[in-house]
Amino acid sequence: MVESNAENGGPNSGSVDFSGLILGFSSAALYYMGEATVEGRPPQKNLPLARQNIEFIRLLQTKTKNNLLPEEDRLIRQLIHDLQLKMIEVSR
């Protein structure tokens, strides 16, 4: 079994990969849509901040076009799609 620590790039290493960055923006968007909790705090609805986080993901998609691994490209496309649908749902 491999331990996750700073020496082998585990979660305590401080390193972030592209997927982790995108998932962080996605989590923030969901939090501001009132759809997720963060560190035990109740969801907070702030749709302008949710939209801003989705726009960050779109910006990264544009700026990294043709430079992503296939799984990263699939992840970013799927997250944008899912977040757009959720935004429509919570905006009603």
C-alpha positions as CSV (number, residue, x, y, z in Angstrom):
1,M,0.0,0.0,0.0
2,V,1.3,3.4,-0.9
3,E,1.0,6.2,1.6
4,S,-0.1,9.6,0.6
5,N,2.3,12.2,1.9
6,A,4.5,15.1,0.9
7,E,7.3,12.8,-0.3
8,N,5.4,10.9,-2.9
9,G,3.1,13.7,-4.2
10,G,0.1,12.7,-2.1
11,P,-2.6,15.1,-0.9
12,N,-0.4,16.7,1.7
13,S,2.4,17.5,-0.8
14,G,0.9,20.9,-1.8
15,S,1.0,20.0,-5.5
16,V,-2.1,20.4,-7.7
17,D,-2.8,18.8,-11.0
18,F,-5.0,20.2,-13.7
19,S,-7.9,18.0,-12.9
20,G,-7.7,19.0,-9.2
21,L,-7.8,22.7,-10.2
22,I,-10.8,22.2,-12.4
23,L,-12.6,20.2,-9.7
24,G,-11.9,22.9,-7.2
25,F,-13.6,25.6,-9.4
26,S,-16.4,23.1,-10.0
27,S,-16.9,22.5,-6.2
28,A,-16.9,26.3,-5.6
29,A,-19.5,26.8,-8.4
30,L,-21.7,24.1,-6.8
31,Y,-21.3,25.6,-3.4
32,Y,-22.4,29.0,-4.6
33,M,-25.4,27.4,-6.4
34,G,-26.4,26.2,-3.0
35,E,-25.8,22.6,-4.0
36,A,-22.8,21.6,-1.9
37,T,-21.3,22.2,1.5
38,V,-17.7,23.2,2.2
39,E,-15.9,22.1,5.3
40,G,-19.1,21.7,7.2
41,R,-20.5,25.1,6.3
42,P,-24.0,25.1,4.9
43,P,-24.5,25.8,1.2
44,Q,-24.6,29.5,0.3
45,K,-26.5,30.7,-2.8
46,N,-24.6,33.4,-4.7
47,L,-25.3,32.9,-8.4
48,P,-22.9,35.6,-9.6
49,L,-20.0,33.8,-7.9
50,A,-21.2,30.5,-9.2
51,R,-21.2,31.9,-12.8
52,Q,-17.7,33.4,-12.2
53,N,-16.3,30.0,-11.2
54,I,-17.9,28.4,-14.3
55,E,-16.3,31.2,-16.4
56,F,-12.9,30.3,-14.9
57,I,-13.3,26.8,-16.1
58,R,-14.3,28.0,-19.5
59,L,-11.3,30.3,-19.6
60,L,-9.0,27.4,-18.7
61,Q,-10.6,25.2,-21.4
62,T,-10.0,27.9,-24.0
63,K,-6.4,28.6,-22.9
64,T,-5.5,24.9,-22.7
65,K,-7.1,23.8,-26.0
66,N,-5.1,21.1,-27.7
67,N,-2.8,20.8,-24.7
68,L,-4.8,18.5,-22.4
69,L,-4.6,14.8,-21.9
70,P,-7.8,13.1,-23.3
71,E,-9.1,12.4,-19.8
72,E,-8.6,16.1,-18.8
73,D,-10.4,17.2,-21.9
74,R,-13.3,14.9,-21.2
75,L,-13.4,16.1,-17.6
76,I,-13.5,19.8,-18.4
77,R,-16.1,19.3,-21.2
78,Q,-18.4,17.2,-18.9
79,L,-18.0,19.6,-15.9
80,I,-19.0,22.6,-18.0
81,H,-22.0,20.8,-19.4
82,D,-23.1,19.6,-16.0
83,L,-22.6,23.0,-14.3
84,Q,-24.5,24.8,-17.1
85,L,-27.5,22.5,-16.6
86,K,-27.3,22.9,-12.8
87,M,-27.1,26.7,-13.2
88,I,-30.3,26.7,-15.4
89,E,-32.0,24.5,-12.8
90,V,-31.1,26.7,-9.8
91,S,-31.8,29.9,-11.6
92,R,-35.5,29.1,-12.0
